Amino acid sequence: MTKKMTALFIAIWLMFTLTAAAVPVFAAEETETVVVAQEEETVAVSYQYIIDNDGIISDTNKANIESAAAALYQRCGVNVFCYLTEEELKKPGSVAKKLYQENADTDAALVLLFDGTKVHIYTYGRASNLITDEECTQIMNAANEEETYTRAFLRYIDEVSDILVEKGTLPIPSERLLPRFVDYAGLVSGSDAKALLQKLDEISEAHQLDVVVVTQYSLGDKTPMEYADDFYDYNGYGFGENRDGILLLLGMENRDWRITTIGKGITVFTDAGQQYISDRFVSYLSDGNYYGGFDKFATLCDEFIAHYEETGQAYDTGYMPKPPFGWGMAILGSGAVGLIAGFITVSVMKGDLKSVAAQAAAGAYTKPGSLNITTRNDLFLYNTVTRTAKPQDTGGGGGHSSGGSSTHSSSSGSSHGGSGGHF
């Protein structure tokens, strides 16, 4: 009996021992599997150019799309974004714009968006100038022909690339893309700087001609002309193949200002036109009102470009904007009104003198026998001489008399116009 009890006890002990040993091994495998699963769920690859809200595209295909989009940006300086969702969006344009604002590292961008069964394409910044509406339709239709979203997005990127390469779009590395207001000298406060940048962007986009303001303390070993030209050429500014634009540089070390123009900017802003503009903004700089000076510069640039677009003629020598109706004109106008009113009043008063009538001869006003002339003399009182200078033949060689824009070549070989001075 004792042997049976002992054997039974040993058997029960062995059963529990083996069971307890097996549990940790299984649990460990489960835990390891769970941990691996959790790691796979939590480790997410971040993409800049492809947004897949519903996880439709595989990670491998997303990586291919991302790589193609990044290569296009490095080649042409244009961002191409891909957005995919199965949900029908009420305002796809707002979604695309938010994607552009939050992810773009250049102001030239396109967004191709699929929502449910619809496809949309949007252009932003300089891309609106580089890609026409007809080309957008071509890109969208080409993408819509593909059987899968991956192929559609890759086709979209290829179409954009082909269009840009055909147009000769210059490659612009990311480190050369700068905003239109660069304040290295720290002359403008935060809120004013934001307002100025917004104004420069609006003017530039509206006219498709870059208007840029740059401040710097020291220009190093470069002249103001060299610094302004190179800053424009090597930082990605300019619209179209001719990189149309104008840039104002301030060098604070020697209180230099310099304007550089390129492309259509050379035509719009002639030498005389630049003189007119500088005469109206430099005084602000001399007074330390840098924001006021930059704002005035931007306003005048807007006016000059708009005039050229409307008339096809640039402001130049003998043909400048009409001065505004100021206080002087107001005073003259008030004086003229007063004279007219006085004349009317006196005329009315004169008309009331009914007892007085005009006489044909002076005899009616003299008393007979009262005038007796005994001596007569002729006295020379004065003479008047008018002299007119003889016109001189200048030959058109002085100042801005010949009109137009003088140009020079920058270190990159680009043709620039410009002018400068001190404040």
C-alpha positions in Angstrom: 0.0 0.0 0.0 2.8 2.3 1.0 4.6 1.6 -2.3 1.5 2.3 -4.2 1.0 5.6 -2.5 4.6 6.5 -3.0 4.4 5.7 -6.7 1.2 7.6 -7.0 2.8 10.6 -5.3 5.8 10.5 -7.6 3.6 10.2 -10.7 1.6 13.3 -9.6 4.7 15.2 -8.8 6.3 14.4 -12.2 3.1 15.4 -14.0 3.0 18.9 -12.4 6.7 19.4 -12.8 6.6 18.6 -16.6 3.5 20.8 -17.0 5.1 23.7 -15.2 8.2 23.4 -17.4 6.1 23.4 -20.6 4.1 26.5 -19.9 7.0 29.0 -19.8 8.4 27.7 -23.1 5.0 28.2 -24.9 4.4 31.5 -23.2 7.8 32.6 -24.2 7.1 31.7 -27.8 3.8 33.5 -27.7 5.3 36.5 -26.0 8.1 36.6 -28.6 5.6 36.3 -31.4 3.4 39.1 -29.9 6.4 41.3 -29.4 7.5 40.8 -33.0 3.9 41.5 -34.1 3.8 44.7 -32.0 7.1 45.8 -33.4 5.8 45.3 -37.0 2.7 47.3 -36.1 4.5 50.2 -34.4 7.4 50.6 -36.8 6.1 52.8 -39.6 8.0 54.2 -42.5 7.6 57.9 -43.0 6.9 59.2 -46.5 6.9 62.8 -47.7 5.4 62.4 -51.2 3.0 59.5 -50.8 0.0 59.6 -48.5 -2.1 56.3 -48.4 -4.8 56.8 -45.8 -6.3 53.3 -46.1 -3.1 51.2 -46.5 -4.0 50.1 -50.0 -0.5 50.3 -51.5 2.2 48.0 -50.1 5.3 49.4 -48.4 7.5 48.3 -51.2 5.4 50.1 -53.8 5.2 53.2 -51.6 9.0 53.2 -51.4 9.2 53.1 -55.2 6.8 56.0 -55.5 8.7 58.0 -52.9 12.0 57.3 -54.6 10.6 58.5 -58.0 9.2 61.7 -56.5 12.4 62.5 -54.7 14.4 62.0 -57.9 12.2 64.4 -59.8 12.6 67.0 -57.1 16.4 66.7 -57.2 16.4 66.9 -61.0 13.9 69.8 -61.5 13.2 71.4 -58.1 9.5 70.5 -58.2 7.6 68.5 -55.6 5.0 65.9 -56.7 2.6 64.6 -54.1 0.4 61.5 -54.3 -2.7 61.2 -52.1 -5.0 58.2 -51.8 -8.1 57.5 -49.8 -11.2 55.4 -50.4 -13.4 58.0 -48.7 -15.1 60.5 -51.0 -13.8 63.9 -50.0 -16.2 66.9 -50.0 -13.4 69.3 -50.4 -10.4 67.6 -52.1 -8.9 71.0 -52.9 -8.5 71.8 -49.2 -6.9 68.4 -48.5 -4.4 68.9 -51.3 -3.6 72.4 -50.3 -2.9 71.3 -46.7 -0.7 68.5 -47.9 1.3 71.1 -50.0 1.6 73.5 -47.1 2.7 70.9 -44.6 5.1 68.9 -46.7 6.5 71.0 -49.6 10.0 72.2 -49.4 9.6 74.4 -52.5 6.8 76.6 -53.8 6.6 74.6 -57.0 4.4 71.6 -56.4 1.7 69.3 -57.8 -0.8 67.0 -56.0 -2.5 64.0 -57.7 -5.4 62.9 -55.5 -7.6 59.8 -55.7 -10.7 59.7 -53.5 -13.0 56.8 -54.2 -13.6 56.8 -58.0 -12.5 60.4 -58.7 -9.1 61.7 -59.6 -8.0 65.3 -59.1 -4.8 67.3 -59.8 -3.7 70.6 -58.3 -0.8 72.9 -59.0 0.8 75.3 -56.6 3.4 78.2 -56.8 5.7 78.1 -59.7 4.3 74.8 -60.9 1.2 76.8 -62.1 3.5 78.5 -64.5 5.5 75.5 -65.5 2.5 73.1 -66.1 -0.4 74.4 -68.2 -4.1 73.4 -67.6 -4.0 71.3 -70.8 -0.9 69.5 -69.5 -2.6 68.9 -66.2 -5.5 67.2 -68.0 -3.0 65.2 -70.0 -1.3 64.0 -66.8 -4.5 63.2 -65.0 -5.9 61.2 -68.0 -2.6 59.3 -68.3 -2.7 58.3 -64.6 -6.3 57.3 -64.9 -5.5 54.8 -67.7 -3.4 52.6 -65.4 -4.9 49.5 -63.7 -3.4 50.1 -60.2 -2.8 53.1 -58.0 0.9 52.3 -57.9 1.2 52.4 -61.6 -1.0 55.5 -61.8 1.2 57.5 -59.4 4.4 56.4 -61.2 2.9 57.3 -64.5 1.9 60.7 -63.1 5.5 61.3 -61.9 6.9 60.3 -65.3 4.5 62.6 -67.2 5.5 65.6 -65.0 9.1 64.7 -65.5 8.8 64.5 -69.3 7.1 67.9 -69.5 9.6 69.6 -67.3 12.6 68.1 -69.1 11.1 69.1 -72.5 10.8 72.7 -71.3 14.4 72.7 -70.1 13.6 73.3 -66.4 16.9 73.8 -64.6 17.8 71.5 -61.7 17.7 73.4 -58.4 19.0 71.6 -55.4 17.0 72.0 -52.2 19.7 74.0 -50.5 19.3 76.7 -53.2 15.6 77.3 -52.7 15.1 80.4 -50.5 12.0 82.6 -49.7 11.5 86.0 -51.4 12.3 87.8 -48.2 15.7 86.9 -46.7 16.6 89.1 -43.7 20.1 87.9 -42.7 20.7 91.4 -41.1 17.6 91.1 -38.9 16.1 94.5 -39.9 12.4 93.6 -39.8 10.3 92.2 -36.9 8.4 89.0 -37.0 4.9 90.2 -37.9 6.2 92.8 -40.4 8.5 90.2 -41.9 5.6 87.8 -42.4 3.4 90.5 -44.0 6.2 91.6 -46.3 6.9 88.0 -47.4 3.2 87.5 -48.1 3.1 90.7 -50.2 6.2 89.7 -52.2 4.7 86.2 -52.8 1.4 87.6 -53.9 3.0 90.1 -56.3 5.4 87.5 -57.7 2.7 84.9 -58.3 0.2 87.3 -59.7 2.7 88.6 -62.4 4.9 85.5 -62.7 7.9 87.6 -62.0 9.9 87.3 -58.8 10.2 90.3 -56.6 12.8 89.6 -53.9 14.3 91.5 -50.9 17.5 90.4 -49.2 19.4 92.0 -46.3 22.9 91.1 -45.2 25.4 92.7 -42.8 28.7 92.0 -44.6 29.0 91.3 -48.3 32.5 89.9 -47.8 34.9 90.5 -50.7 32.1 90.9 -53.3 30.8 94.2 -54.6 27.1 94.9 -54.1 26.5 94.2 -57.7 28.3 90.8 -57.6 26.5 89.8 -54.4 23.0 90.7 -55.6 23.6 89.0 -59.0 25.0 85.8 -57.4 22.3 85.7 -54.7 19.6 85.7 -57.4 21.4 83.3 -59.7 22.3 80.7 -57.1 19.3 80.5 -54.9 16.6 79.4 -57.3 14.8 82.6 -58.1 13.1 83.5 -61.4 10.0 82.5 -63.4 10.2 80.7 -66.8 13.2 79.9 -68.9 14.6 83.5 -68.6 14.2 83.4 -64.8 12.3 86.7 -64.8 12.6 88.8 -61.7 14.0 91.7 -59.7 15.9 91.7 -56.4 16.7 94.4 -53.9 19.8 93.9 -51.7 20.8 95.9 -48.6 24.4 95.6 -47.3 24.5 97.1 -43.8 28.2 97.2 -43.3 28.7 100.0 -45.8 25.0 101.0 -46.1 24.8 99.8 -49.7 21.6 99.2 -51.7 21.6 97.4 -55.0 18.9 96.3 -57.5 19.5 93.5 -59.9 17.1 92.5 -62.7 17.0 89.5 -65.0 14.9 88.2 -67.9 11.7 90.2 -68.3 12.7 92.2 -65.3 15.4 93.9 -67.4 12.7 95.1 -69.8 10.1 96.2 -67.2 12.6 98.0 -64.9 14.6 100.3 -67.2 17.5 102.4 -65.8 15.2 105.4 -65.6 12.5 103.3 -64.0 14.9 102.1 -61.3 16.0 105.6 -60.6 12.3 106.6 -60.1 11.8 103.7 -57.8 14.9 104.2 -55.7 14.1 107.9 -55.3 11.0 106.9 -53.5 12.2 104.1 -51.2 15.8 105.0 -50.3 14.6 107.8 -48.0 12.8 105.3 -45.8 16.0 103.3 -45.4 18.0 106.4 -44.5 15.5 107.0 -41.7 15.8 103.5 -40.4 12.3 102.5 -41.5 13.3 99.4 -43.3 9.9 97.8 -43.4 8.5 101.0 -44.9 11.2 101.1 -47.6 10.8 97.4 -48.5 7.0 97.8 -48.6 7.3 100.9 -50.9 9.7 99.0 -53.2 7.3 96.1 -53.5 4.4 98.4 -54.2 6.2 100.3 -56.9 7.4 97.0 -58.5 3.8 95.8 -58.6 2.7 99.1 -60.3 5.5 98.9 -62.9 4.8 95.3 -63.8 1.1 95.8 -64.0 1.6 98.9 -66.3 3.8 96.9 -68.6 1.3 94.0 -68.7 -1.6 96.4 -69.5 0.2 98.6 -72.1 3.1 96.6 -73.3 5.3 99.6 -72.6 7.8 100.0 -69.7 8.1 103.2 -67.8 11.2 105.0 -69.1 12.8 108.4 -69.7 10.1 111.0 -70.2 7.4 108.5 -69.5 6.9 107.9 -65.7 3.9 107.3 -63.4 1.8 110.5 -62.8 2.3 111.9 -59.3 -0.6 111.4 -57.0 -3.0 114.2 -56.3 -1.3 115.7 -53.2 -1.8 118.6 -50.8 -0.3 121.1 -53.3 -2.9 120.2 -55.9 -5.6 120.4 -53.3 -4.6 123.9 -52.3 -4.4 125.0 -55.9 -7.8 123.5 -56.6 -9.3 125.2 -53.5 -7.8 128.6 -54.7 -9.3 128.2 -58.2 -12.7 127.4 -56.7 -12.4 130.6 -54.5 -11.5 132.7 -57.5 -14.5 131.5 -59.5 -16.8 132.0 -56.5 -15.4 135.6 -56.0 -15.8 136.4 -59.7 -19.4 135.3 -59.6 -20.2 137.4 -56.5 -18.6 140.6 -57.9 -20.4 140.1 -61.1 -23.7 139.9 -59.3 -22.9 143.1 -57.3 -21.9 144.9 -60.4 -25.1 144.0 -62.0 -27.0 145.7 -59.1 -25.5 149.1 -59.9 -28.3 150.2 -62.2 -27.6 154.0 -61.7 -24.2 153.8 -63.4 -23.9 153.6 -67.2 -20.8 153.3 -69.4 -19.8 156.5 -71.3 -18.3 156.5 -74.8 -15.9 159.4 -74.1 -14.0 160.8 -71.1 -15.6 164.3 -71.5 -18.6 163.2 -69.5 -16.5 162.7 -66.4 -14.8 166.1 -66.4 -16.0 169.6 -65.3 -15.8 172.2 -68.0 -12.8 174.6 -67.6 -11.3 172.6 -64.7 -8.4 171.1 -66.8 -5.6 173.4 -68.0 -2.4 171.6 -69.4 0.6 174.0 -69.6 3.6 171.6 -69.9 4.1 168.3 -71.8 7.0 165.8 -71.4 7.7 162.2 -72.6 9.3 160.0 -69.8 10.9 156.5 -70.6 9.8 154.3 -67.8 11.1 150.7 -68.6 11.7 148.1 -71.3 11.3 144.2 -71.3 13.9 141.8 -72.9 13.1 138.1 -73.2 16.0 135.7 -73.9 15.7 132.0 -74.9 18.7 129.6 -74.7 19.8 128.0 -78.0 19.1 124.3 -77.9 22.3 122.2 -77.6 22.8 118.9 -79.5 23.5 116.3 -76.9 23.7 113.4 -79.2 21.7 111.2 -76.8 24.8 110.3 -74.8 24.1 111.8 -71.3 22.4 110.2 -68.4 19.2 108.1 -69.3 18.4 110.2 -72.3 18.6 107.1 -74.6 16.2 105.1 -72.4 16.2 101.3 -71.9 18.3 99.2 -69.6 22.1 98.8 -69.4 23.2 95.2 -68.7 26.2 93.2 -67.6 27.1 89.5 -67.2 27.1 87.9 -63.7 29.6 85.2 -62.6 27.2 82.5 -63.8 27.1 84.1 -67.3 23.5 85.4 -66.9 22.6 88.9 -68.3 21.6 91.3 -65.5 20.4 94.9 -65.4 20.6 96.9 -62.2 21.5 100.0 -60.2 22.7 100.9 -56.8 24.0 103.5 -54.2 24.2 104.3 -50.5 21.6 105.2 -48.0 
